[in-house]
Amino acid sequence: MSASRDALDPRALVRIRDLELRARTIVAGMHRGLHRSPLPGLSIEFTEYRPYAPGDDLRFLDWKRFARSDRPYVKRFEDETNLRCWFLIDASRSMEFGSEGVTKFEYARTLTATLAYLLLERHDAVGIARFAGDVERFVPARFRVRQWQHLLATLAAAPTGEATDPVRSLEHFSRLVNRRGLVVLVSDCLTDPEGLERSLGMLRGRGQDLLLLQLLDPRETALAPEDPYQVRDLETGRRIVIDPRRAAEDYRRRFEAHQQRLDELAKRLGADRFVVMTDRPLDEALAAALLARSRRLAGRVLRRERIGGSR
């Protein structure tokens, strides 16, 4: 691993105590590693095509349509320059877990700060809500000089240590926003999928676009084949002794079933969902998620065009 890659390793980044400096370090790494900004992938949705005009950005030229019609068209983005984005960051007890030298919450707030910085760079309105048992801190989505500092102050506060109640938290959040935009949920999503679907469904029903970033520690995806040990539920404080060699298969089956339910939930809601492991460099995780989202939005436009063309 090169020196620049070492600097972007999550364990190295958390040693930078200044959250603003962390975010700027990651953004610099992303700009070095990408040929173009991944932020178009955060636009809410492609809305239509229009004829190409001299001076238009060739990145948005639809070459397939040009090949079929011999006429150049470019894609137009809804809220391309005035995106409103709210980050919902999970500050509950389960987010305090970390086996790789970085907790899920530390990773979450670093990731959120980085995305917020990128969005504010292009003059989009950004807000944030931290939740555990309820929404505990809320900054409305705005673009102004001091917004970045307000966001950093909200992210810098330590977790409250409360248990997760996503239904109550997201119901509360839905009452705080009355304009359409992009809602990014940053959480481990280790909660009842049915309750999560009900609460996110309210936001979707109000026209919000949804992006789910599920953060997981590598130790949460499978039980290591070790001697029996005691584990503690960070949400309830309950302690149990388990034998990983006996429980590993049951744990794997339950975990995979939970992940599958989250996949199905996202599909029903028309949301994007990405799993981010906390041992992965943040610039790589962000670039991969945004690129995948951008491709899905492009596919949505292509399907819409085919449907329209079949009439």
C-alpha positions in Angstrom: 0.0 0.0 0.0 1.4 3.4 -1.0 1.9 6.3 1.5 -1.2 8.1 0.1 -3.3 4.9 0.5 -1.9 4.5 4.1 -3.1 8.0 4.9 -6.6 7.2 3.8 -6.9 4.0 5.9 -9.7 4.4 8.4 -7.4 3.6 11.4 -5.0 6.3 10.2 -7.8 8.8 9.6 -9.3 8.5 13.1 -6.0 9.6 14.5 -6.7 13.0 12.9 -8.8 14.5 15.7 -9.9 17.4 13.6 -13.0 16.2 11.6 -12.7 19.0 9.1 -9.1 18.0 8.3 -10.2 14.4 7.9 -12.9 15.3 5.4 -10.5 17.5 3.4 -7.9 14.7 3.4 -10.4 12.2 1.9 -11.7 14.7 -0.7 -8.1 15.3 -1.8 -7.6 11.6 -2.2 -10.8 11.2 -4.2 -9.9 14.0 -6.5 -6.5 12.4 -7.1 -8.0 9.0 -7.7 -11.0 9.9 -10.0 -11.0 11.4 -13.5 -14.2 13.2 -12.7 -16.3 14.1 -9.6 -18.7 11.4 -8.6 -21.2 13.9 -7.3 -23.5 13.7 -10.4 -24.5 10.4 -8.8 -26.1 12.3 -5.9 -28.5 14.2 -8.2 -32.0 13.2 -7.4 -33.0 11.9 -10.8 -32.6 12.4 -14.5 -35.7 14.1 -15.7 -35.5 14.5 -19.5 -33.3 15.0 -22.5 -32.8 18.1 -24.5 -30.9 18.8 -27.8 -27.2 19.3 -27.4 -26.0 22.9 -27.6 -22.4 24.1 -28.2 -20.7 24.4 -24.8 -22.7 21.6 -23.1 -20.7 19.1 -21.0 -20.0 16.1 -23.2 -20.1 13.9 -20.1 -23.9 14.1 -20.2 -24.2 13.4 -23.9 -26.3 10.2 -24.5 -24.2 8.3 -27.1 -26.6 5.4 -27.4 -29.4 7.7 -28.3 -27.2 9.6 -30.7 -26.3 6.3 -32.4 -30.0 5.5 -32.8 -31.3 8.9 -33.9 -28.2 10.6 -35.3 -29.1 13.6 -33.2 -27.2 14.6 -30.1 -29.1 14.9 -26.8 -27.8 15.6 -23.3 -29.4 14.4 -20.0 -30.9 17.0 -17.7 -30.8 16.5 -13.9 -33.6 17.4 -11.5 -32.2 19.6 -8.8 -28.8 19.4 -10.5 -27.6 22.7 -9.0 -30.0 23.0 -6.1 -30.0 19.6 -4.5 -31.3 19.5 -0.9 -29.7 16.7 1.0 -30.3 15.6 4.6 -28.0 13.1 6.4 -29.6 10.9 9.0 -26.8 9.6 11.1 -27.3 6.8 13.7 -25.8 7.7 17.1 -27.2 4.8 19.0 -25.2 2.3 21.2 -24.7 -0.3 18.5 -22.7 2.3 16.5 -20.0 2.4 19.2 -18.8 -1.0 18.2 -15.4 -1.3 16.5 -13.0 -4.2 16.2 -10.6 -2.7 13.6 -9.4 0.4 15.6 -12.4 2.5 14.4 -16.0 2.5 15.6 -18.9 2.5 13.2 -19.9 5.9 14.6 -16.5 7.4 13.9 -16.5 6.0 10.4 -20.1 7.3 9.9 -19.4 10.8 10.9 -16.2 10.9 8.9 -18.1 9.6 5.8 -21.0 12.1 6.4 -18.6 15.1 6.8 -16.9 14.1 3.6 -20.1 13.9 1.6 -21.4 17.1 3.1 -18.1 18.9 2.2 -18.4 17.7 -1.4 -22.0 18.8 -1.7 -21.4 22.3 -0.2 -18.4 22.7 -2.6 -20.9 22.6 -5.5 -23.4 25.0 -3.7 -26.0 22.4 -2.7 -28.1 22.7 0.5 -27.0 20.2 3.2 -28.7 19.4 6.5 -28.2 16.7 9.2 -30.2 14.9 11.8 -28.7 12.7 14.5 -30.9 10.1 16.0 -30.9 7.3 18.6 -34.1 7.0 20.7 -35.3 10.1 18.9 -33.9 12.9 16.7 -31.5 14.5 19.2 -29.9 17.1 16.9 -31.2 18.7 13.7 -29.6 21.2 11.3 -32.0 22.3 8.4 -30.7 21.9 4.9 -29.2 25.2 3.8 -26.3 26.6 1.8 -24.7 29.5 3.5 -21.3 30.6 4.8 -21.6 29.0 8.3 -23.4 25.8 7.4 -20.2 23.7 7.2 -19.3 24.7 10.8 -22.9 23.9 12.0 -22.7 20.5 10.4 -19.2 19.8 12.0 -20.4 20.8 15.4 -23.4 18.4 15.2 -21.1 15.6 14.0 -18.5 16.2 16.6 -20.7 15.5 19.6 -20.3 12.1 21.2 -23.0 9.4 20.9 -25.7 9.6 23.5 -25.6 5.9 24.2 -29.4 5.4 23.7 -31.0 2.4 22.1 -32.2 2.7 18.5 -35.8 3.6 17.8 -35.8 4.3 14.0 -39.6 4.4 13.7 -39.9 7.2 16.3 -36.8 9.0 15.0 -37.8 9.0 11.3 -41.3 10.0 12.1 -40.0 12.9 14.0 -37.6 13.7 11.1 -40.4 13.6 8.5 -42.2 16.4 10.4 -39.1 18.5 10.3 -38.7 18.6 6.6 -41.3 19.9 4.2 -39.4 20.0 0.9 -38.4 17.3 -1.5 -34.8 16.2 -1.6 -32.4 13.3 -1.0 -32.3 11.6 2.4 -29.1 9.7 3.2 -29.5 7.2 6.1 -26.1 6.3 7.6 -26.6 3.4 10.0 -25.7 -0.2 10.7 -29.4 -1.0 10.1 -29.2 -3.6 12.8 -32.9 -3.2 13.7 -36.2 -4.7 12.7 -36.5 -4.3 8.9 -40.3 -4.0 9.1 -40.1 -1.0 11.4 -37.4 0.5 9.3 -39.5 0.0 6.1 -42.6 1.7 7.7 -40.6 4.7 8.8 -38.7 5.1 5.5 -41.9 4.5 3.6 -43.3 7.7 5.1 -40.4 9.7 3.7 -40.7 8.0 0.3 -44.4 8.7 0.3 -43.6 12.4 0.7 -41.5 12.3 -2.4 -38.1 12.0 -0.8 -35.3 10.1 -2.6 -33.6 7.6 -0.4 -30.0 6.4 -0.1 -29.1 3.8 2.6 -25.5 3.5 3.6 -25.2 0.5 5.9 -22.0 0.5 7.9 -20.8 -2.8 9.3 -17.7 -3.9 11.2 -16.0 -7.0 9.7 -16.6 -8.9 12.9 -20.4 -8.5 12.5 -20.6 -10.4 9.3 -19.5 -13.8 10.7 -18.4 -15.3 14.0 -14.7 -16.1 14.2 -13.9 -19.8 15.1 -12.5 -19.1 18.5 -13.0 -20.5 22.0 -16.2 -19.7 23.8 -16.5 -16.0 24.9 -18.9 -13.5 26.4 -20.6 -10.9 24.2 -22.6 -7.9 25.4 -25.6 -6.4 23.5 -24.7 -2.7 23.2 -28.4 -1.8 22.9 -29.7 -3.6 26.0 -26.6 -4.4 28.0 -27.5 -8.1 28.0 -24.6 -10.5 28.3 -24.4 -14.1 26.9 -21.7 -16.7 26.5 -21.5 -18.3 23.1 -19.5 -21.0 21.4 -18.7 -19.7 18.0 -17.9 -23.1 16.6 -21.5 -24.2 17.3 -23.3 -20.9 16.7 -21.4 -19.8 13.5 -23.7 -21.4 11.0 -26.9 -20.2 12.7 -25.4 -16.7 13.0 -24.5 -16.7 9.3 -28.0 -17.8 8.3 -29.7 -15.2 10.4 -27.3 -12.4 9.3 -27.8 -13.3 5.6 -31.6 -13.4 6.1 -31.5 -9.9 7.7 -29.4 -8.5 4.8 -31.8 -10.1 2.2 -34.7 -8.4 4.0 -33.0 -5.1 3.8 -32.3 -5.6 0.1 -36.0 -6.4 -0.5 -37.0 -3.3 1.6 -34.8 -1.1 -0.6 -36.2 -2.5 -3.8 -39.8 -1.9 -2.6 -39.1 1.6 -1.6 -37.1 2.4 -4.8 -34.1 3.2 -2.6 -30.4 2.8 -3.2 -28.6 0.7 -0.6 -24.9 0.0 -0.2 -23.0 -1.9 2.5 -19.8 -0.2 3.6 -17.3 -2.1 5.7 -15.4 0.0 8.3 -12.0 -1.5 7.3 -12.4 -0.1 3.8 -10.7 3.2 2.8 -13.4 5.9 2.9 -12.5 7.4 -0.5 -12.9 3.9 -2.1 -16.2 3.3 -0.4 -17.7 6.6 -1.3 -16.5 6.5 -4.9 -17.9 2.9 -5.4 -21.3 3.8 -3.9 -21.7 7.0 -5.9 -20.6 5.4 -9.1 -23.1 2.5 -8.6 -25.9 5.0 -7.8 -25.0 7.1 -10.9 -25.2 4.0 -13.1 -28.6 3.0 -11.6 -30.0 6.4 -12.2 -28.8 6.3 -15.8 -30.5 2.9 -16.2 -33.7 4.4 -14.8 -33.6 7.0 -17.6 -32.9 4.4 -20.3 -35.9 2.3 -19.1 -38.1 5.4 -19.1 -37.0 6.2 -22.6 -37.8 2.7 -23.8 -41.3 2.8 -22.2 -41.9 6.2 -23.8 -40.7 4.9 -27.2 -42.9 1.9 -27.2 -46.2 3.9 -27.1 
